[in-house]
Amino acid sequence: MAKQATEQKAKKKPGFFSRLGRWFKSIFIELKKVTWPKMNTVVKQLFVVLGVTVAFLVLLIGIDSLLGLVFNWFTGQL
C-alpha cells in the first residue's frame, strides 16, 4: 500500500529538465510583458548616471585630498 502511494507521488512530479524548461518559458513570457524604454531615454539616463558618478568621484577625491593635507599638517609631515 505504501509502495503504491510512493510510486504514484513520484509519477505526479515532473522531471528536473521539464521543470527547468517550464521555468525558462515562464521567464520569457514575463519578459514579453515588460514595457521597455526607448533608446533615447536609455542614453539620457546613461549620461545622467555617468555625470553623477563623475561628480561624486571629484567630490570624494577632493575630500580625501583635503583630509590628507590636514592629517599631514597635524602630524608634521607637510
PyMOL Python script that loads the backbone (N, CA, C, O; Angstrom):
from pymol import cmd

cmd.read_pdbstr("""\
ATOM      1  N   MET A   1       0.817  -1.186   0.000  1.00  0.00           N
ATOM      2  CA  MET A   1       0.000   0.000   0.000  1.00  0.00           C
ATOM      3  C   MET A   1       0.869   1.261   0.000  1.00  0.00           C
ATOM      4  O   MET A   1       0.655   2.164  -0.809  1.00  0.00           O
ATOM      5  N   ALA A   2       1.839   1.321   0.900  1.00  0.00           N
ATOM      6  CA  ALA A   2       2.713   2.488   0.992  1.00  0.00           C
ATOM      7  C   ALA A   2       3.573   2.609  -0.260  1.00  0.00           C
ATOM      8  O   ALA A   2       3.882   3.712  -0.710  1.00  0.00           O
ATOM      9  N   LYS A   3       3.956   1.455  -0.820  1.00  0.00           N
ATOM     10  CA  LYS A   3       4.787   1.466  -2.012  1.00  0.00           C
ATOM     11  C   LYS A   3       4.020   2.058  -3.194  1.00  0.00           C
ATOM     12  O   LYS A   3       4.598   2.789  -3.998  1.00  0.00           O
ATOM     13  N   GLN A   4       2.740   1.754  -3.310  1.00  0.00           N
ATOM     14  CA  GLN A   4       1.919   2.292  -4.392  1.00  0.00           C
ATOM     15  C   GLN A   4       1.755   3.801  -4.241  1.00  0.00           C
ATOM     16  O   GLN A   4       1.815   4.529  -5.231  1.00  0.00           O
ATOM     17  N   ALA A   5       1.551   4.270  -3.038  1.00  0.00           N
ATOM     18  CA  ALA A   5       1.398   5.708  -2.805  1.00  0.00           C
ATOM     19  C   ALA A   5       2.678   6.448  -3.169  1.00  0.00           C
ATOM     20  O   ALA A   5       2.627   7.535  -3.744  1.00  0.00           O
ATOM     21  N   THR A   6       3.817   5.865  -2.839  1.00  0.00           N
ATOM     22  CA  THR A   6       5.101   6.480  -3.165  1.00  0.00           C
ATOM     23  C   THR A   6       5.311   6.508  -4.669  1.00  0.00           C
ATOM     24  O   THR A   6       5.796   7.504  -5.206  1.00  0.00           O
ATOM     25  N   GLU A   7       4.954   5.432  -5.355  1.00  0.00           N
ATOM     26  CA  GLU A   7       5.103   5.381  -6.808  1.00  0.00           C
ATOM     27  C   GLU A   7       4.187   6.390  -7.483  1.00  0.00           C
ATOM     28  O   GLU A   7       4.592   7.039  -8.448  1.00  0.00           O
ATOM     29  N   GLN A   8       2.963   6.534  -6.995  1.00  0.00           N
ATOM     30  CA  GLN A   8       2.037   7.497  -7.585  1.00  0.00           C
ATOM     31  C   GLN A   8       2.528   8.923  -7.356  1.00  0.00           C
ATOM     32  O   GLN A   8       2.406   9.771  -8.239  1.00  0.00           O
ATOM     33  N   LYS A   9       3.075   9.186  -6.191  1.00  0.00           N
ATOM     34  CA  LYS A   9       3.587  10.512  -5.883  1.00  0.00           C
ATOM     35  C   LYS A   9       4.786  10.829  -6.781  1.00  0.00           C
ATOM     36  O   LYS A   9       4.925  11.955  -7.258  1.00  0.00           O
ATOM     37  N   ALA A  10       5.634   9.855  -7.006  1.00  0.00           N
ATOM     38  CA  ALA A  10       6.803  10.046  -7.853  1.00  0.00           C
ATOM     39  C   ALA A  10       6.389  10.270  -9.301  1.00  0.00           C
ATOM     40  O   ALA A  10       7.046  11.030 -10.013  1.00  0.00           O
ATOM     41  N   LYS A  11       5.326   9.633  -9.748  1.00  0.00           N
ATOM     42  CA  LYS A  11       4.869   9.789 -11.123  1.00  0.00           C
ATOM     43  C   LYS A  11       4.243  11.163 -11.352  1.00  0.00           C
ATOM     44  O   LYS A  11       4.308  11.684 -12.465  1.00  0.00           O
ATOM     45  N   LYS A  12       3.645  11.757 -10.331  1.00  0.00           N
ATOM     46  CA  LYS A  12       2.986  13.048 -10.487  1.00  0.00           C
ATOM     47  C   LYS A  12       3.988  14.184 -10.662  1.00  0.00           C
ATOM     48  O   LYS A  12       3.698  15.155 -11.362  1.00  0.00           O
ATOM     49  N   LYS A  13       5.153  14.082 -10.045  1.00  0.00           N
ATOM     50  CA  LYS A  13       6.138  15.149 -10.099  1.00  0.00           C
ATOM     51  C   LYS A  13       6.874  15.090 -11.438  1.00  0.00           C
ATOM     52  O   LYS A  13       7.439  14.052 -11.782  1.00  0.00           O
ATOM     53  N   PRO A  14       6.874  16.200 -12.208  1.00  0.00           N
ATOM     54  CA  PRO A  14       7.596  16.194 -13.483  1.00  0.00           C
ATOM     55  C   PRO A  14       9.104  16.166 -13.245  1.00  0.00           C
ATOM     56  O   PRO A  14       9.583  16.476 -12.155  1.00  0.00           O
ATOM     57  N   GLY A  15       9.832  15.791 -14.279  1.00  0.00           N
ATOM     58  CA  GLY A  15      11.277  15.664 -14.171  1.00  0.00           C
ATOM     59  C   GLY A  15      11.973  17.009 -14.024  1.00  0.00           C
ATOM     60  O   GLY A  15      11.372  18.070 -14.193  1.00  0.00           O
ATOM     61  N   PHE A  16      13.251  16.931 -13.706  1.00  0.00           N
ATOM     62  CA  PHE A  16      14.047  18.137 -13.479  1.00  0.00           C
ATOM     63  C   PHE A  16      14.099  19.010 -14.725  1.00  0.00           C
ATOM     64  O   PHE A  16      13.858  20.215 -14.642  1.00  0.00           O
ATOM     65  N   PHE A  17      14.409  18.425 -15.878  1.00  0.00           N
ATOM     66  CA  PHE A  17      14.543  19.202 -17.102  1.00  0.00           C
ATOM     67  C   PHE A  17      13.200  19.743 -17.567  1.00  0.00           C
ATOM     68  O   PHE A  17      13.139  20.814 -18.171  1.00  0.00           O
ATOM     69  N   SER A  18      12.138  19.024 -17.296  1.00  0.00           N
ATOM     70  CA  SER A  18      10.801  19.509 -17.622  1.00  0.00           C
ATOM     71  C   SER A  18      10.475  20.754 -16.802  1.00  0.00           C
ATOM     72  O   SER A  18       9.961  21.741 -17.328  1.00  0.00           O
ATOM     73  N   ARG A  19      10.779  20.694 -15.507  1.00  0.00           N
ATOM     74  CA  ARG A  19      10.536  21.851 -14.644  1.00  0.00           C
ATOM     75  C   ARG A  19      11.438  23.018 -15.023  1.00  0.00           C
ATOM     76  O   ARG A  19      11.011  24.172 -14.991  1.00  0.00           O
ATOM     77  N   LEU A  20      12.683  22.721 -15.381  1.00  0.00           N
ATOM     78  CA  LEU A  20      13.614  23.768 -15.789  1.00  0.00           C
ATOM     79  C   LEU A  20      13.141  24.436 -17.076  1.00  0.00           C
ATOM     80  O   LEU A  20      13.198  25.659 -17.198  1.00  0.00           O
ATOM     81  N   GLY A  21      12.674  23.642 -18.034  1.00  0.00           N
ATOM     82  CA  GLY A  21      12.143  24.195 -19.273  1.00  0.00           C
ATOM     83  C   GLY A  21      10.922  25.061 -19.034  1.00  0.00           C
ATOM     84  O   GLY A  21      10.776  26.118 -19.647  1.00  0.00           O
ATOM     85  N   ARG A  22      10.047  24.619 -18.150  1.00  0.00           N
ATOM     86  CA  ARG A  22       8.858  25.400 -17.817  1.00  0.00           C
ATOM     87  C   ARG A  22       9.243  26.721 -17.144  1.00  0.00           C
ATOM     88  O   ARG A  22       8.607  27.751 -17.367  1.00  0.00           O
ATOM     89  N   TRP A  23      10.287  26.676 -16.323  1.00  0.00           N
ATOM     90  CA  TRP A  23      10.750  27.880 -15.632  1.00  0.00           C
ATOM     91  C   TRP A  23      11.278  28.902 -16.635  1.00  0.00           C
ATOM     92  O   TRP A  23      10.944  30.084 -16.549  1.00  0.00           O
ATOM     93  N   PHE A  24      12.115  28.450 -17.602  1.00  0.00           N
ATOM     94  CA  PHE A  24      12.633  29.355 -18.626  1.00  0.00           C
ATOM     95  C   PHE A  24      11.501  29.901 -19.491  1.00  0.00           C
ATOM     96  O   PHE A  24      11.511  31.078 -19.853  1.00  0.00           O
ATOM     97  N   LYS A  25      10.537  29.066 -19.821  1.00  0.00           N
ATOM     98  CA  LYS A  25       9.409  29.509 -20.628  1.00  0.00           C
ATOM     99  C   LYS A  25       8.634  30.609 -19.906  1.00  0.00           C
ATOM    100  O   LYS A  25       8.222  31.588 -20.529  1.00  0.00           O
ATOM    101  N   SER A  26       8.434  30.453 -18.600  1.00  0.00           N
ATOM    102  CA  SER A  26       7.711  31.473 -17.842  1.00  0.00           C
ATOM    103  C   SER A  26       8.506  32.775 -17.768  1.00  0.00           C
ATOM    104  O   SER A  26       7.922  33.859 -17.748  1.00  0.00           O
ATOM    105  N   ILE A  27       9.834  32.671 -17.728  1.00  0.00           N
ATOM    106  CA  ILE A  27      10.660  33.881 -17.725  1.00  0.00           C
ATOM    107  C   ILE A  27      10.479  34.645 -19.027  1.00  0.00           C
ATOM    108  O   ILE A  27      10.296  35.862 -19.006  1.00  0.00           O
ATOM    109  N   PHE A  28      10.525  33.952 -20.163  1.00  0.00           N
ATOM    110  CA  PHE A  28      10.373  34.620 -21.450  1.00  0.00           C
ATOM    111  C   PHE A  28       8.975  35.204 -21.614  1.00  0.00           C
ATOM    112  O   PHE A  28       8.817  36.263 -22.219  1.00  0.00           O
ATOM    113  N   ILE A  29       7.974  34.535 -21.090  1.00  0.00           N
ATOM    114  CA  ILE A  29       6.610  35.071 -21.145  1.00  0.00           C
ATOM    115  C   ILE A  29       6.532  36.374 -20.360  1.00  0.00           C
ATOM    116  O   ILE A  29       5.926  37.339 -20.825  1.00  0.00           O
ATOM    117  N   GLU A  30       7.139  36.414 -19.177  1.00  0.00           N
ATOM    118  CA  GLU A  30       7.122  37.633 -18.367  1.00  0.00           C
ATOM    119  C   GLU A  30       7.930  38.747 -19.029  1.00  0.00           C
ATOM    120  O   GLU A  30       7.541  39.912 -18.953  1.00  0.00           O
ATOM    121  N   LEU A  31       9.047  38.413 -19.678  1.00  0.00           N
ATOM    122  CA  LEU A  31       9.854  39.436 -20.344  1.00  0.00           C
ATOM    123  C   LEU A  31       9.121  40.057 -21.526  1.00  0.00           C
ATOM    124  O   LEU A  31       9.370  41.215 -21.860  1.00  0.00           O
ATOM    125  N   LYS A  32       8.232  39.319 -22.161  1.00  0.00           N
ATOM    126  CA  LYS A  32       7.443  39.877 -23.256  1.00  0.00           C
ATOM    127  C   LYS A  32       6.437  40.896 -22.746  1.00  0.00           C
ATOM    128  O   LYS A  32       6.013  41.773 -23.498  1.00  0.00           O
ATOM    129  N   LYS A  33       6.049  40.795 -21.479  1.00  0.00           N
ATOM    130  CA  LYS A  33       5.085  41.724 -20.892  1.00  0.00           C
ATOM    131  C   LYS A  33       5.721  43.046 -20.465  1.00  0.00           C
ATOM    132  O   LYS A  33       5.014  44.020 -20.206  1.00  0.00           O
ATOM    133  N   VAL A  34       7.047  43.082 -20.391  1.00  0.00           N
ATOM    134  CA  VAL A  34       7.748  44.270 -19.909  1.00  0.00           C
ATOM    135  C   VAL A  34       7.659  45.377 -20.948  1.00  0.00           C
ATOM    136  O   VAL A  34       7.801  45.130 -22.146  1.00  0.00           O
ATOM    137  N   THR A  35       7.423  46.600 -20.483  1.00  0.00           N
ATOM    138  CA  THR A  35       7.456  47.768 -21.358  1.00  0.00           C
ATOM    139  C   THR A  35       8.883  48.304 -21.338  1.00  0.00           C
ATOM    140  O   THR A  35       9.322  48.879 -20.342  1.00  0.00           O
ATOM    141  N   TRP A  36       9.597  48.116 -22.431  1.00  0.00           N
ATOM    142  CA  TRP A  36      10.991  48.510 -22.489  1.00  0.00           C
ATOM    143  C   TRP A  36      11.099  49.976 -22.880  1.00  0.00           C
ATOM    144  O   TRP A  36      10.301  50.448 -23.690  1.00  0.00           O
ATOM    145  N   PRO A  37      12.071  50.720 -22.323  1.00  0.00           N
ATOM    146  CA  PRO A  37      12.221  52.138 -22.667  1.00  0.00           C
ATOM    147  C   PRO A  37      12.805  52.304 -24.068  1.00  0.00           C
ATOM    148  O   PRO A  37      13.433  51.399 -24.617  1.00  0.00           O
ATOM    149  N   LYS A  38      12.575  53.495 -24.624  1.00  0.00           N
ATOM    150  CA  LYS A  38      13.139  53.819 -25.940  1.00  0.00           C
ATOM    151  C   LYS A  38      14.640  54.061 -25.799  1.00  0.00           C
ATOM    152  O   LYS A  38      15.130  54.346 -24.706  1.00  0.00           O
ATOM    153  N   MET A  39      15.358  53.948 -26.899  1.00  0.00           N
ATOM    154  CA  MET A  39      16.814  54.057 -26.864  1.00  0.00           C
ATOM    155  C   MET A  39      17.264  55.442 -26.412  1.00  0.00           C
ATOM    156  O   MET A  39      18.237  55.558 -25.667  1.00  0.00           O
ATOM    157  N   ASN A  40      16.566  56.508 -26.856  1.00  0.00           N
ATOM    158  CA  ASN A  40      16.990  57.851 -26.454  1.00  0.00           C
ATOM    159  C   ASN A  40      16.820  58.062 -24.947  1.00  0.00           C
ATOM    160  O   ASN A  40      17.603  58.789 -24.335  1.00  0.00           O
ATOM    161  N   THR A  41      15.818  57.443 -24.351  1.00  0.00           N
ATOM    162  CA  THR A  41      15.636  57.523 -22.899  1.00  0.00           C
ATOM    163  C   THR A  41      16.776  56.813 -22.184  1.00  0.00           C
ATOM    164  O   THR A  41      17.288  57.300 -21.175  1.00  0.00           O
ATOM    165  N   VAL A  42      17.164  55.676 -22.705  1.00  0.00           N
ATOM    166  CA  VAL A  42      18.266  54.917 -22.100  1.00  0.00           C
ATOM    167  C   VAL A  42      19.561  55.719 -22.175  1.00  0.00           C
ATOM    168  O   VAL A  42      20.323  55.759 -21.209  1.00  0.00           O
ATOM    169  N   VAL A  43      19.815  56.358 -23.315  1.00  0.00           N
ATOM    170  CA  VAL A  43      21.043  57.142 -23.490  1.00  0.00           C
ATOM    171  C   VAL A  43      21.043  58.340 -22.538  1.00  0.00           C
ATOM    172  O   VAL A  43      22.065  58.638 -21.921  1.00  0.00           O
ATOM    173  N   LYS A  44      19.901  59.028 -22.415  1.00  0.00           N
ATOM    174  CA  LYS A  44      19.818  60.171 -21.491  1.00  0.00           C
ATOM    175  C   LYS A  44      20.089  59.732 -20.062  1.00  0.00           C
ATOM    176  O   LYS A  44      20.837  60.388 -19.337  1.00  0.00           O
ATOM    177  N   GLN A  45      19.486  58.631 -19.659  1.00  0.00           N
ATOM    178  CA  GLN A  45      19.684  58.143 -18.293  1.00  0.00           C
ATOM    179  C   GLN A  45      21.121  57.678 -18.076  1.00  0.00           C
ATOM    180  O   GLN A  45      21.665  57.824 -16.982  1.00  0.00           O
ATOM    181  N   LEU A  46      21.733  57.121 -19.116  1.00  0.00           N
ATOM    182  CA  LEU A  46      23.130  56.710 -19.023  1.00  0.00           C
ATOM    183  C   LEU A  46      24.020  57.911 -18.741  1.00  0.00           C
ATOM    184  O   LEU A  46      24.893  57.848 -17.875  1.00  0.00           O
ATOM    185  N   PHE A  47      23.803  59.012 -19.472  1.00  0.00           N
ATOM    186  CA  PHE A  47      24.626  60.197 -19.264  1.00  0.00           C
ATOM    187  C   PHE A  47      24.370  60.837 -17.904  1.00  0.00           C
ATOM    188  O   PHE A  47      25.289  61.398 -17.306  1.00  0.00           O
ATOM    189  N   VAL A  48      23.152  60.764 -17.414  1.00  0.00           N
ATOM    190  CA  VAL A  48      22.869  61.273 -16.068  1.00  0.00           C
ATOM    191  C   VAL A  48      23.631  60.454 -15.029  1.00  0.00           C
ATOM    192  O   VAL A  48      24.247  61.010 -14.120  1.00  0.00           O
ATOM    193  N   VAL A  49      23.587  59.150 -15.166  1.00  0.00           N
ATOM    194  CA  VAL A  49      24.297  58.277 -14.219  1.00  0.00           C
ATOM    195  C   VAL A  49      25.801  58.520 -14.290  1.00  0.00           C
ATOM    196  O   VAL A  49      26.460  58.614 -13.255  1.00  0.00           O
ATOM    197  N   LEU A  50      26.345  58.621 -15.490  1.00  0.00           N
ATOM    198  CA  LEU A  50      27.781  58.882 -15.630  1.00  0.00           C
ATOM    199  C   LEU A  50      28.155  60.242 -15.053  1.00  0.00           C
ATOM    200  O   LEU A  50      29.192  60.375 -14.404  1.00  0.00           O
ATOM    201  N   GLY A  51      27.319  61.255 -15.283  1.00  0.00           N
ATOM    202  CA  GLY A  51      27.583  62.589 -14.744  1.00  0.00           C
ATOM    203  C   GLY A  51      27.582  62.609 -13.226  1.00  0.00           C
ATOM    204  O   GLY A  51      28.471  63.194 -12.607  1.00  0.00           O
ATOM    205  N   VAL A  52      26.587  61.971 -12.626  1.00  0.00           N
ATOM    206  CA  VAL A  52      26.520  61.914 -11.160  1.00  0.00           C
ATOM    207  C   VAL A  52      27.703  61.128 -10.604  1.00  0.00           C
ATOM    208  O   VAL A  52      28.260  61.492  -9.568  1.00  0.00           O
ATOM    209  N   THR A  53      28.083  60.064 -11.282  1.00  0.00           N
ATOM    210  CA  THR A  53      29.226  59.263 -10.834  1.00  0.00           C
ATOM    211  C   THR A  53      30.515  60.076 -10.870  1.00  0.00           C
ATOM    212  O   THR A  53      31.301  60.038  -9.923  1.00  0.00           O
ATOM    213  N   VAL A  54      30.733  60.807 -11.950  1.00  0.00           N
ATOM    214  CA  VAL A  54      31.936  61.636 -12.063  1.00  0.00           C
ATOM    215  C   VAL A  54      31.914  62.750 -11.020  1.00  0.00           C
ATOM    216  O   VAL A  54      32.946  63.059 -10.426  1.00  0.00           O
ATOM    217  N   ALA A  55      30.743  63.359 -10.791  1.00  0.00           N
ATOM    218  CA  ALA A  55      30.638  64.422  -9.785  1.00  0.00           C
ATOM    219  C   ALA A  55      30.997  63.896  -8.397  1.00  0.00           C
ATOM    220  O   ALA A  55      31.744  64.546  -7.666  1.00  0.00           O
ATOM    221  N   PHE A  56      30.479  62.737  -8.029  1.00  0.00           N
ATOM    222  CA  PHE A  56      30.815  62.164  -6.728  1.00  0.00           C
ATOM    223  C   PHE A  56      32.283  61.751  -6.666  1.00  0.00           C
ATOM    224  O   PHE A  56      32.909  61.852  -5.611  1.00  0.00           O
ATOM    225  N   LEU A  57      32.831  61.291  -7.778  1.00  0.00           N
ATOM    226  CA  LEU A  57      34.245  60.936  -7.816  1.00  0.00           C
ATOM    227  C   LEU A  57      35.106  62.158  -7.524  1.00  0.00           C
ATOM    228  O   LEU A  57      36.031  62.092  -6.715  1.00  0.00           O
ATOM    229  N   VAL A  58      34.801  63.272  -8.181  1.00  0.00           N
ATOM    230  CA  VAL A  58      35.551  64.508  -7.959  1.00  0.00           C
ATOM    231  C   VAL A  58      35.385  64.974  -6.517  1.00  0.00           C
ATOM    232  O   VAL A  58      36.352  65.396  -5.884  1.00  0.00           O
ATOM    233  N   LEU A  59      34.163  64.901  -5.999  1.00  0.00           N
ATOM    234  CA  LEU A  59      33.900  65.304  -4.616  1.00  0.00           C
ATOM    235  C   LEU A  59      34.702  64.450  -3.631  1.00  0.00           C
ATOM    236  O   LEU A  59      35.325  64.982  -2.712  1.00  0.00           O
ATOM    237  N   LEU A  60      34.687  63.148  -3.818  1.00  0.00           N
ATOM    238  CA  LEU A  60      35.409  62.264  -2.905  1.00  0.00           C
ATOM    239  C   LEU A  60      36.921  62.434  -3.010  1.00  0.00           C
ATOM    240  O   LEU A  60      37.622  62.368  -2.000  1.00  0.00           O
ATOM    241  N   ILE A  61      37.426  62.650  -4.210  1.00  0.00           N
ATOM    242  CA  ILE A  61      38.864  62.895  -4.369  1.00  0.00           C
ATOM    243  C   ILE A  61      39.248  64.193  -3.669  1.00  0.00           C
ATOM    244  O   ILE A  61      40.289  64.265  -3.016  1.00  0.00           O
ATOM    245  N   GLY A  62      38.406  65.221  -3.805  1.00  0.00           N
ATOM    246  CA  GLY A  62      38.678  66.495  -3.132  1.00  0.00           C
ATOM    247  C   GLY A  62      38.668  66.358  -1.623  1.00  0.00           C
ATOM    248  O   GLY A  62      39.563  66.865  -0.947  1.00  0.00           O
ATOM    249  N   ILE A  63      37.669  65.678  -1.090  1.00  0.00           N
ATOM    250  CA  ILE A  63      37.592  65.479   0.364  1.00  0.00           C
ATOM    251  C   ILE A  63      38.778  64.657   0.855  1.00  0.00           C
ATOM    252  O   ILE A  63      39.360  64.968   1.894  1.00  0.00           O
ATOM    253  N   ASP A  64      39.139  63.615   0.118  1.00  0.00           N
ATOM    254  CA  ASP A  64      40.262  62.770   0.510  1.00  0.00           C
ATOM    255  C   ASP A  64      41.566  63.562   0.499  1.00  0.00           C
ATOM    256  O   ASP A  64      42.377  63.435   1.417  1.00  0.00           O
ATOM    257  N   SER A  65      41.769  64.369  -0.525  1.00  0.00           N
ATOM    258  CA  SER A  65      42.991  65.177  -0.602  1.00  0.00           C
ATOM    259  C   SER A  65      43.046  66.190   0.532  1.00  0.00           C
ATOM    260  O   SER A  65      44.093  66.377   1.152  1.00  0.00           O
ATOM    261  N   LEU A  66      41.927  66.840   0.802  1.00  0.00           N
ATOM    262  CA  LEU A  66      41.871  67.829   1.875  1.00  0.00           C
ATOM    263  C   LEU A  66      42.152  67.182   3.234  1.00  0.00           C
ATOM    264  O   LEU A  66      42.935  67.708   4.025  1.00  0.00           O
ATOM    265  N   LEU A  67      41.519  66.056   3.498  1.00  0.00           N
ATOM    266  CA  LEU A  67      41.760  65.366   4.765  1.00  0.00           C
ATOM    267  C   LEU A  67      43.197  64.856   4.859  1.00  0.00           C
ATOM    268  O   LEU A  67      43.777  64.834   5.944  1.00  0.00           O
ATOM    269  N   GLY A  68      43.766  64.450   3.739  1.00  0.00           N
ATOM    270  CA  GLY A  68      45.169  64.025   3.733  1.00  0.00           C
ATOM    271  C   GLY A  68      46.099  65.170   4.068  1.00  0.00           C
ATOM    272  O   GLY A  68      47.053  64.995   4.826  1.00  0.00           O
ATOM    273  N   LEU A  69      45.827  66.364   3.501  1.00  0.00           N
ATOM    274  CA  LEU A  69      46.646  67.531   3.822  1.00  0.00           C
ATOM    275  C   LEU A  69      46.510  67.919   5.289  1.00  0.00           C
ATOM    276  O   LEU A  69      47.503  68.243   5.940  1.00  0.00           O
ATOM    277  N   VAL A  70      45.288  67.887   5.812  1.00  0.00           N
ATOM    278  CA  VAL A  70      45.066  68.219   7.220  1.00  0.00           C
ATOM    279  C   VAL A  70      45.789  67.213   8.116  1.00  0.00           C
ATOM    280  O   VAL A  70      46.425  67.604   9.095  1.00  0.00           O
ATOM    281  N   PHE A  71      45.701  65.950   7.799  1.00  0.00           N
ATOM    282  CA  PHE A  71      46.381  64.922   8.592  1.00  0.00           C
ATOM    283  C   PHE A  71      47.895  65.124   8.559  1.00  0.00           C
ATOM    284  O   PHE A  71      48.558  65.050   9.594  1.00  0.00           O
ATOM    285  N   ASN A  72      48.437  65.378   7.372  1.00  0.00           N
ATOM    286  CA  ASN A  72      49.880  65.592   7.253  1.00  0.00           C
ATOM    287  C   ASN A  72      50.312  66.858   7.990  1.00  0.00           C
ATOM    288  O   ASN A  72      51.404  66.891   8.558  1.00  0.00           O
ATOM    289  N   TRP A  73      49.490  67.888   7.992  1.00  0.00           N
ATOM    290  CA  TRP A  73      49.811  69.121   8.702  1.00  0.00           C
ATOM    291  C   TRP A  73      49.856  68.866  10.212  1.00  0.00           C
ATOM    292  O   TRP A  73      50.746  69.358  10.905  1.00  0.00           O
ATOM    293  N   PHE A  74      48.868  68.078  10.721  1.00  0.00           N
ATOM    294  CA  PHE A  74      48.839  67.770  12.153  1.00  0.00           C
ATOM    295  C   PHE A  74      50.012  66.885  12.572  1.00  0.00           C
ATOM    296  O   PHE A  74      50.547  67.046  13.668  1.00  0.00           O
ATOM    297  N   THR A  75      50.407  65.970  11.721  1.00  0.00           N
ATOM    298  CA  THR A  75      51.497  65.061  12.089  1.00  0.00           C
ATOM    299  C   THR A  75      52.866  65.650  11.771  1.00  0.00           C
ATOM    300  O   THR A  75      53.886  65.044  12.100  1.00  0.00           O
ATOM    301  N   GLY A  76      52.906  66.810  11.143  1.00  0.00           N
ATOM    302  CA  GLY A  76      54.176  67.473  10.858  1.00  0.00           C
ATOM    303  C   GLY A  76      54.901  66.910   9.663  1.00  0.00           C
ATOM    304  O   GLY A  76      56.106  67.124   9.526  1.00  0.00           O
ATOM    305  N   GLN A  77      54.225  66.207   8.804  1.00  0.00           N
ATOM    306  CA  GLN A  77      54.868  65.628   7.624  1.00  0.00           C
ATOM    307  C   GLN A  77      54.752  66.533   6.408  1.00  0.00           C
ATOM    308  O   GLN A  77      55.224  66.170   5.331  1.00  0.00           O
ATOM    309  N   LEU A  78      54.150  67.676   6.549  1.00  0.00           N
ATOM    310  CA  LEU A  78      53.933  68.569   5.412  1.00  0.00           C
ATOM    311  C   LEU A  78      55.149  69.391   5.104  1.00  0.00           C
ATOM    312  O   LEU A  78      55.129  70.195   4.172  1.00  0.00           O
TER     313      LEU A  78
END
""", "prot")
cmd.dss("prot")
cmd.show_as("cartoon", "prot")
cmd.util.cbc("prot")
cmd.orient("prot")
